[in-house]
Amino acid sequence: MVLSSNITGIHNFFILGFPGLSPSYYSPASAVLFLVYLAILVGNIFILVFVIYEKSLQKPTYLVFCHLALTDLSFGTVTLPQIISKYWFGNSIISFYGCFTQMFFVHYLGSVMSFLLLVMALDRFIAICVPLRYPVLITNNIIFALCGSAWFLPLPLMMIIIFQALSLPYCQSNIITQCYCDHISITNQACGNDRKIAQIVALCIAMFCLLVPLAFILISYVSVIIVILKMSNSAGRSRILATCTPQIFITCLFYLPRCFVYIANTIGFSFSVDVRILLILLYSLLPAAVNPIIYCFKTQEIKHTLMKRIKVAKIGIELKIWTSH
């Protein structure tokens, strides 16, 4: 294993993970990460299959959920196998271009998620603020177009980041002090004045992909809350608020931890390396594992459809047992 190199000598990177973690805890750490990955796989695949199978759920709101589930599933698959392999099998090496590929998908999928949350907020804004226009303005085809744009828009921006990072000379250590390859971890290993330029460009693109959707999301949900508060019918207010609860939970899970880390760094509150890596893992992977639970138990239509299917399956099993006797 080579931990430092000259400009042309880096052929792979070494994923450090949690530098303060004792080797005696490697197996428990890998087991926890594997369980998280399993929860992400099972939960998000279930949402995708359930909505595709249930024709009654093929509506704009739930189609957005499918895109979110696909993003969460992809992000977990891109990031977790490598770090699980490190702690389970001692495989910490990732190839030079493999690391850049992982970096691309990490930032690309994060940006896609941000724009999909914008689409979700737009759906709720129109449904509640201009309900009579909702069937015309929000159709399945329009949602497909909007979600397609959410997948396409970050693509050229991420390509700029990748090609700019690839053009840098790398002459520092090849140790990635993180659980996966990201832009800061990689470009910190570069040398020359262009490194700072690349990091500033990446920061500006990241702020655009995160803050522009966030601004619209905040305006949308504030408008929705104002409309709900103005309603005189308390039963109607509760019912409409319930339709927004999953979307608000999902949005908060994505943005609040990121804002906390950013504000903490801005005001000079520093974390240890292990705590910083843990926080990044939590805000990156926790939503992917928790979102399917929110879809199922905080969305009434999915919950009722799921309960109905479980009851039908239960009755079918009981009938088979009864007829076999």
N, C-alpha and C positions, 0 to 999 in steps of 0.2 A: 504493500500500500504506500503510495507516494502522497505526502501531505503538503508538499510545496513544489513549485516548478517554475520554469522560465516562461516566456511569452508563448512559445509554441508547444510546450511539453505537457499541458494538462489534457489528459484523455478521459478522465473520469473525475467525479466528485465523491466526497465522503460525507454521507448524511450523519450528522452527529447526534440528532435527537435531543434528549434531555441530558446535558453534560453532567449534571449532579446526581443522576440516577445510579444507584449501586447495581452492579451486575446481578446481585441476588434478587433484585426486583424486576429483571428483564422478562421473566416468564409471566408473572402477574400483569405486567404492563402490556405485553403482547396479547394476553388473554382478554383484558379489558378492551383494547383496541379492536380485537377480532369481534367481540360481542357488539361493539358500536357499529362496526362495518356490517355485521349480520343484521342488526336492527335497521340500518339504512337500506340494505338490499331487500329484505322481506317487506318492510313497510312501504317503500316507494314502488316496488314491483306490484305489490297488492293494489295500491291506488291506481296505477296504470291499467292493470288487468280488469279491476272492478269497474272503472268508468267506461272502458272499452266494451266490456261485456254487458253492462246495464245501459240499455238504450235510453231509459228515462233520465239518466244522469248526463247524457251527452248534450249539455247546455253550456253557454259561454263561461259561466263561473267555474264549472268543474273541468272544462277544457284547459283553463288557465292553471288549475291545480295539477293537471297532468303534465304540463310544461314545467311547473315548479318541481314536481316529483322527478322528472327526467333530469333536470339540472342537479338536484340533490344526489340522485343515484350516480350520475357521471362524476360529480365532485368527489364523492366518497371512493369511487373506483380509481380515480386518478391519484389520490393522495394516500389512502390507507394501506394498500398492499405493500408498498415500499417500506413503510415504517414498521408494519407488522413483521415483515421479513427480516428487518434489522434486529428486532428484539427476540424473535423466535428462532431464526436460523443464523444470526450473526452476519447477515448480508447487508453491509452498509454502503456498498459501492453502487453508484449510478453513472452511466456513461455521460460524457460531455453533452452530446446532443439529446440524450434521454432526459437530462436535467432541464435543458431548455424547452423540450417538449412539455414536460410536466409544468414548468413555470407558465408556459403559454396557456395551458388548460386551467390552471389554478386561477389566473387573473381573468381569463376569458369567461369561465363559468360564473365567477363572482359578479362580473359585469352583466352577464345575461340575467342572472337572478335579480339584480337591481332594476333592470328594465322590465322584467316580468312583474315585479311588485308594482311598478308604475301602471302596467296594463290592468292589474288586479284592482288598484285604487281607482282607475278610470271606470272600470266596470261597476264598482259600488257607487261612485259619484253619480253616474248617469242613472243607475237603478233607483237611487233615493232622491236625488235632487231634481231630476226630470223624468219621472217614472213613465209618463205617457209616451215619451219618445224612445224609451229603452228598447222595445221590440224592433224598432227601425234602425236605431244607431248601433245597437250591440246584437249582432247575429253571430252564428258559428263561423261563417266565412270571414267576417270582420275580425273576430278574435284570432283566427288562424293567421290573418294578415298582420295583425298587431304583434302576435307572439313570434311570427316569422321575422318581423323587423327587430324584435328584441334579441333574437339569435344572430341576426346579420349585422346590426349596427356596431357592436363592439369588435367585430372581426378585423376590419382594417386598422382600427386603433391598436389592437393587440399585436398586429403584424408590425406596426411601427416600433412598438416597444421591443419586440423580439429581435428584429433586424438591427436595431440600434445597439442592443446588448451584445449581439453576435459580432458586431464590428469592433468591439472593444478588445484591446490586448489584455490577456490574463496572465499575471505574473505573481500574484499573491498566493496564499494558501488555498488549497482546493477543498477545505472543510466548510460544509454548509451547516451553520449553527441554527438548525431548524429541523422540523420533522419532514419537510418536503422542500423542494426547490421553489423559491420565490424570487422576485426581481431584486429586492434589497440584498438578500443573502448571496445571490450570484454576482451582482455588480460590485459588491464590496470586495470581491476577489480580483477586480480589474485594476489596472494602473493607468496613470495618465490623467490629464485634465478633462478628457471627454467623459469620464465616469460620472462626474457631478452633473454634466449636461444631460446625460442619459437618465439619471435619477430624477432630475427636475422635470423632464419631459414626461416620464412615467408617472410622477406625482400629479402633474396637471391632468393627464388622461384619466388617472384614477379618481381625482376629484370631480371631473366631468361625469364619469360613469356612475358615481355614487351620489353626488350632491344635487345634480340636475333632477334625476328621478325623485330624490328625497324631498326636494322643494315642492314638486307637484304632488307627491304623496301627502305631505303635510297640509297643503292647501285643500286637497280633496277630502281628507278625513275631518279637517276642521269644519269645512262646509257641510259635510254629512252630519256631524255632531250638532251643528247649529240648527239644521233642518229637523233633526230628531227632537231636540229640546223645545222647539217651537210647537211641536205636535201636542194637541190637547188630550188626545186619547192615550191613556197610559198603557193600555194593552197593546195598541198599535205601536207605540214607542218601544216597548220591550221586544216585540216581535221583529221590528226593523233593526233594532240594535243587535239582536241575536244574529242577523244575517251578516253583520259587519265584524262580529267578534273574532272569527277565525282569521280573517284578513289582517286585523289589527295585531293579533298575537304573532302571526307569522312575520309581519313587518317589523315589529318590536324585537323579535328574536334575531333578525338579521342586522338591524341598524344599531340598537342600543349598546351592545357590547363593543362594537367598532367605535362608536362615538365615545364611550367610556375610556377605551385605550388611547384614542387620539387626544382627548382632553387631558388625561393624566400625563401623557408625554409633553403636551403643550405647556402645562403649568409646572413642569419640572419634577413630577412625581415619577421616580424611576422604579422599575421592577427588576428583580434578579432575572438572569437569563432563563432559568427553568420556569419561573412564574410567567414571564412574557410568552414563552413558547406554549405553556399550558393555556393561557388566555386565548391565544391565536387559535389553538386547536379547538377550544370550547366554542368560540364564536363562528368557527368555520364548519364544525361537524355536528354540534348539538342541534342546530335547526334542522339539518338533514335527517337526523334520527327522530326528532320530536314532531316535525311537521305532519307526517302521516297520522299520528295520534290526534292532532288538532283537526285534520280533515275529517276523521271518522267520528269524533265525539263532540266536536263543537259546530259541525255543520249538520243541521237537522235532517236534511233530505238524504244525505249519505248515511247518517246514523239510522234513520228509519228504514231505508232500503236494506242496509246491512242486517238489521234486526229481523226484518221480514224474511230475508234469505236464510238466516240461521234457523228461524222457526220452521220454515218449509223443509230445510234439510233435516231438522230434528224429527219432524213428523214422519218424513220419509224413512228415516232409520227405524223409528218405532214401528211403522207398518211392516217393514221387512222382518224385524224381530218377531212381530205378532204372527205374520203369515208363515214364518219358518217353524213356528210351534204348532 
